[in-house]
C-alpha cells in the first residue's frame, strides 16, 4: 500500500465506474471524474496531513504494479478516539484473491501496535 497522489485519478474513476463495485455504495452508479478530482482525492490527501499514519491507501499488486483499489484506516468519528475505522474498495477482478484480508490485517496490526488502537469498526467499501 502507498499514499495516493493526484496522478491516481484515472484508477479511481475506473474503479468507481464498475456497477458491481458500486452496487452497495451508490446503487451501482459511477462516481463522476470531477467529483473524484475535486472532492474524493483531495479528501484522501488531506488525511495524511491531519492524522499521522491514518488515511486512505492505494493498494498496488506487488509483482505487476497494478492498482488494486484502496483501503482506509482512520480514527473513528465519535467519543472513542482510540478506535479506528477500516474499509476498502476493490475491483471485481481482485475479489476472492485474499487482497482484502491481506490489506486489512496489515492495517489492523499497524493500528494496534503503532497507534494504540483499542477497538476497530469495520466498514466494507467494495
N, C-alpha and C positions, 0 to 999 in steps of 0.2 A: 504494500500500500504506500501511496505517496500523497503529498499535498496536491490539491487542484491548482491549476493556473487558468488564465483566460484562454489559453490555447485548447482547452478541453471542451469548448462549446459544441463542436460537431459531434463528439462522442456522447455528450449528454442529450443532444437533440435526437440522435439516433436511438438511444436507449428509451427515451420517453415517447418515441413515435410508435413503439410496439404496443398494440392494443392489449396483448396478453400481459405484458409487464404493468401496464397502467390500469388494468381491469378493476383492482380493488382500491386504487388511488383516485382515479378520476372517472371511473366507469368505462375505461378504455379510450378516452380522448387523449390525444397527444398534447404535450406541452409545446407552445409555440416558441420558436427560436428567440424572439425578442424577450420573452419572459425569462428564459434561461440566461440570456446575456445581461439583462438589466436587473433581475431580481434574484434568481436562484444562485447563480455562480458568484455574484458579489457577496451574497449572504454566506456562502460556503467559505469564501476567502476571509471574510470578517471574523469568523470563528477563530482563526489562527492568531489574530491579534487580541481578541477578548479573553480567550480561555487557553492558557498554556497546555499543550498536549491534547486538547479536545478538538473536535471538529468533524469535518467531512473529508473522507479519504478516497481517492481514486484507487480502485483495485485493478492491478495490472498482472496479467499472466506472466509468470517468471520466464518461461522458455521462449515465448513468442513476442512479448512486449505488448500484447493485445489488451485493449481496455475491456475490463470485465464488468464494470459497474461501479457502485460506490457503497461505502459503509459510513455510518455516522456513529460517533461516540461523543456524547455531550452531557453536560450537567442537566439533571432533570429539573424541570420547572417546578416550583413549589418550595415548601419549607425544608425538604431534605436535601441540603446542599452536598451531602456526601453520597448521594445516589446518582447514577448515570443512566442515560437512555441509549440503547443500542438499536440501530436499524440498518437496513441495507436495501439496495435495489440492484438486481442483476438481470441481464438479458436472458431470454428463454434458452439461448444456446449454452448458457452456463448453469442452468438448473440441473440438479441431480448429480453434480460432479464434486460436491464437497466444498465448494468455494465459500458458501455461506457459513458453514461450520468452521472452516479454517480461519476466515477473517474474523468471525465473532469470537472465537476462542482467543485469538491474538489480542483483540481489544479488551476482552474481559480480563485477561491476565495482566495487561498493562494497567487497567483501571484499579484492580485490587492490589497490585504490587507497587505501582508508582504514584497513584493518585489518592490512595487511601479510601477508595470506594467501599461502602458497606452494603450496598444494595444495587440492584440492576433492574431496570424496566426495559423489556424487550419490545421493539416495535418492528413489525415486518413490513418493509417497504419494497417489495419486489419491484 
